[in-house]
Amino acid sequence: MAHPMSGWAKVNARPLPQMANAQRLLWCGIGGSLLPTDALVGALGTVSSQGRFVPLASPEPIELSLEPSDQLVFASKSGRTLELWTWIGRLRAMEGWKRLRQAPIVITQDDQNPLATWARMEGWVILPIPENVGGRYSAFTSIGTLPLVWMGLDASAFLDGAATVSAEVQERRGIWGDRVWEMVESWHQNWLRGSDQWVLLPYANRLEKVGAWWVQLVAESLGKQGAAGVRRGIIPIRAIGPQDQHAQLQRWLDGPRNVGVALVTAGNGGVAESAQTPSHCPFPGLDQWSGSSILRAQAEGTREALEAAGVPVLHWGLDSLDEAQMGAFLMAWQLIVSLVGLRLEVDPFDQPAVEAGKHRTLKKLGLAP
């Protein structure tokens, strides 16, 4: 892929600061500067680390105080994000700001933007986002690797998993190469037939926040005006099994034939299970089945029902949820979306309509001409 904004497809490791003494990670950012982070903490973090991760995105006020052991991260590629600067102002006004034992870490494009300029003035660490990597494709920059370091996980394995997928797709080989190209062909061919909506349906609660990352990636990359102003795109639908098996499956099966489903299952990570089902249970013998087996049966039943109804469905099975698999999974989707964009003859790396909306917001606040 030779597009000038496809630098993410070639994964490069960068040195990261140590955060061994940080109890909480307060992450100020929005969109592509937060969603990959949130997805990785949700997918790979322990209950403890998930509880100590504090995303600060929306400008709405929340109850918050700073502790000396907090690690602050200010993330924005452009360094000009309204929501980020809103939170910077609030945090600096808190009593705990001057008691922080660790200086904030800044993730931005290392140029003369306001955030980078301020960080250099304060002597803070700047983790650069490369110029040839767009915000929503930032999972393999410090946006993705820094939270892994904070959780004590293997950032190198995450990047290696991504690099493996990138190589397999380029060489059209291997499990991930097959998966990516099959999804690209299915999305493109079904779009030509009128299926312009796709569901990401993981049967793993740990992947729920991946859905938010995926929605931005698809919607902002593929919803564009093509040649002669023709509007094109694929509508992403965020779901989680088995919850949305009950909430949305009816529409997918009996509604308009314009939807496909990307179904994902994953290993349970070896979590032990036991059950004592009461005699009044309407399902005799239920306790002989583990929760993982029930979940797998639900996923298989959903897939079979969709296929029987003629709904396009593709199923990926992940052996486990670990750093390498998550790197592979996120890279696979970045490649799918960018390649489908090229098939649809739109630029999958720009977002002109979003910039127009940002400018109107600033005008309403009197912050732009």
N, C-alpha and C positions, 0 to 999 in steps of 0.2 A: 504494500500500500504506500503510494508515493505522495499522498496529500500532505501539505505543509503542516497540518495540525495532527498528524498521526504519530507523533513522537512517542506516545504511550505504548505503541505496539512493540517497541524495542525496549525491554525492561532493563533498567540500570539501578543498581543498589547505590545508595548514598549514605554517608555516615550520619548517625542519629545520636542525639544527646541521651545520657542516662537519666532515668527518672525514678531511681530506686526509693527515694524518700517521699515521693508524692502519694498521698492518700487518695485524694479526689483529682479527677481530670476534668476541668471546666473548659469546654470546647466552644469557642465563639466562632460561628460561621453559619452558612446557610447554603442550600442547594448542593452543588458538587463539592463544596468545602466542608460539608458535614455528613451528607448521606452515606458515602462510603465508610466513614468512621463509625457511624451509628450501626450500619449493617454488620461490620466486623465485630464490634463489641457485642451485638446481639447474638451473632452466630457462634462466636468462639469464646466469649467471656464467661467467667464463673458468675454465680449469683452475686458474689461479693463485688467483683469488678463492675458488673452491670449496675449495681446500686451506687457505685462510687463514680460513675461516669455521668457528668452533668452537661447535656447539650444546651447551649444558649443561642437560639436562632431567632424566633419571633420577637418583635420589639415589645410585646405585651409584658407588663410587670409581673414578676413572681417573687415570692419570699425567698431571699437568699442572703447569706452572710459569708464572708471569706474566712477561711481557716489558714493558719500559718503554713500548713503542710500542703495546701492546694497547689496544683500546677495549672496555670492558665495557658491556653493556646488561642492565638488570634489567627484565623485562617481565612484568606481571601486572595485569589489569584490577582485580581485587579487592584486590591488594596483600597477599593472605593465602595465597598458594600455598605449600604445604609444601615442594615440590621447590625452588622458588625460594629460600626462606630457608635450606634446606640448603646450597645452593651459595654463597649470600652468606656464610655462616659459614665455609665452606672457603676461599673466595677471600681473605677478610679475614685468615685465619691464614697465608697464604703470604708468604714474604719479599718478593716483588715488589710487594705491595699498595701500599706507601708510595713505590715508585719509579715508579708509573704517571704518565705525562706528561699524559694526558687523564683528566678526571674521568668517572666512570660516567654514563651516560645512563639515565634512568628513564622507562618507558612504563607508565602506569597511569591509573586514573580520578583526577582531581585533586580529591580530597576529603580526609577525615581518616583514610584508611586507613593502616596502618602503614608501607607502602612510601613513599607520598607524604609522610607526616610525616617519615620519616627523610631523604628526599631534600631536603626544604625545610631541615631542620636542617643538612645538609651543604652547602647552597648549590648543589646539582646541578640540571642541566636536567631538567625534567619535561615530557614530551610526552604530553598528555592523551588518553586514550581517552574519547570522548563517552559520556555516561550511557545514551544510546539506541542504543548499538551493543554487541551481545553478543560474547563472546570469540571464538567460532568464525566470526563474521562480521566479523572485524577486519582483513581483508586491505587495506582502503582507508584505514586509519589509519596511524600511524607504524610499526606492526608490518610493513606491506608497503613503505612508501615509504622508511624509513630505510635498509634494506639496499641499496636501489637507489642511494641517494646514496653509500653507502660503496663500491659497485662502480663509481661514476662513470657511472651510467646515468640515463635521463631519467624521473624520478618523475612529472613532469607528463604525459608521454605515457601512462604507466600509468593515471593517474587519468582522462585524457581517454578512453581506450579503454573504461574502465568506465562513464563517464558516457554515452557513445554507446549502449552496450547498454541501460542503464537507460531512456533516452529511447525507444529503438526498441521495447522491450518494452511500455512504458506506452502508446505510440501504435500498437502492433500493426503495425509496418512494418519494412522492411529485412531484411537477411540475419540479423542477430542476433535481431531480433524474431521472425522465422519459426522460427529454431532453438529458441529458448526455449519458445515456445508449443507447437511440435510435440513437444518433449520432455516438457513438462508433460502434454499430452493423452495421450501414449503411456504415461508412467508411471502416470497415473491409470487409464486404461482397462485396461491390462494388470494393474494391481493388482486391479481389480474382477474380472478373469478368473482371478486366482490367481497371477499372476507377481509375486512379492514380492521377487525378488532381481535386482539389476542390477550389471553389470560395467562399470567404466571401463577401456577397453582402448586406451591411446595407443600408436601405433607411432612412438615417439620416446623414446629413453632419457632425454632431458632432462626429460621430463614424469613420470618415475617418482616423484619425491617429491611431485608434485601429487596422486598417488594417496592418500598418507597424509592430506593436507589434506582431500581429497574424502570419504574414509571417515568422518572425524570429523563433517564437515558433514552428511552424510546420516544416519549412525547416531544422532547426538545430537539431530538436529532432528526426525527422523521416527519413531523408535522410542518410541512413547508409548502411554499408555492414553487412549482417547477417551471418548466419552459412555458412561455406565453401566459404566465400567471395561473396555470392550472394547479388547483389545491390537491395536495397528495399527503398521505400519511397513514400510520397505523395507530389505532387507539389502544393504549395499554390498560388492562384491567388488573388491578391488584387483588389477590385472593390468598387464602390460607386454608389448607385442609386440616381436619374435616369440617371446620366451621363453615366455609363457603360451599362445601358439598351440600350442606343443608340450606344455605342462604341464597346461592346463585345458580346452582346446577339446573334448576327448572328452566331458567331463561336460556341457558346454553343449549339445553336439549330440545326445547319446544319453541323457542323464540326465533327471530329471523336468522337465516343461515349466513351470517356474516361474521362469525366468531370461530377462533381456533384456540386450543388449549395447550400450553407447555407445562406438562406435569413433572414434578420433581419429587423423588423419594431419597431418603438418606439413612444410613446406619444410625443406631441409637447411641453409639459411643460406649457400649458395654455397661450401661446402667442396669443394676440389678432390679428385679421386680418380684413382687409376691402379692397374692390376692386371696381374700376369704369372702366369697360371694354368699349373701344370705339366701335362705331357702325361698324367699318371695321373689327372687330375681326371675323375670320372664324369659330368661335365656338359660336353660339348664346346661350345665357343663361349661359355662362361660369362663370360669376361673382356670380352666386348663390352657387358656390362651393368654399369652403375654400381651401387654398393651402395644408393643411393637408389631406383633403379629396381626392384631386387630387393625392397627393403622395401615399396615401393608395391604390387608384385605380390602379396606375402604378405598385405598388408592387404586388397586386393581379393579375393583367393582366400578369405580367412577370412570376409569379409562375404558373399560369394556362397554359401559353404557354410552359414552360419547362416541366410540367407534361404531356401535350398532346404529346410532342415530345419524351417522354420516358426518359428524363434526370432526374437522382435522385435529388430531391430537398427537403430540410427540412426547415421549417419556424419557427422562434422564434419571438414571439411578446413580447416586453418589455413595461410594463405599463407606465414607465417614465424613464428618464435618471437622476438618483440621485445617491448618494453615495452607498446605499445598492444594487441597481440594477447593478451598475458598478462592485462592489465587486463580486456579484453573476456571472455576465457575464464573467469576467476575470478568476475567479476560475473554472467555468464550462469548459472553453477552456483548461486551464492547465490540468484538469483531463482528458478531452477527448484525448488530445494529448499524455499524458503519458500512458493511458490505451490502446490506439491504438498501441503505440510503443511496448508494451508488447505483444499485439496480433501479431504484425509483427515480433516478436522475435528479436528486436533490443533494445539497451539501449537508452531510450529517454532522458537521462540526460548527456551524454558525447558529445564531439564534436572534435574527433581526427583530422579530416581534417582541421578544422579551426585553430587548434594549429600549424599544419604544415605550413599553409599559413602565420601565424604571424611570425614564425621563419624565413621563407624565406625573408619576408619583412625586418626584423631586420638585416639579413645578408647583404642585398643589401645596407643598410645604414651604414654598418660597426659597428653595435651595438650588434652583437652576434657572437660567434665563428663559 
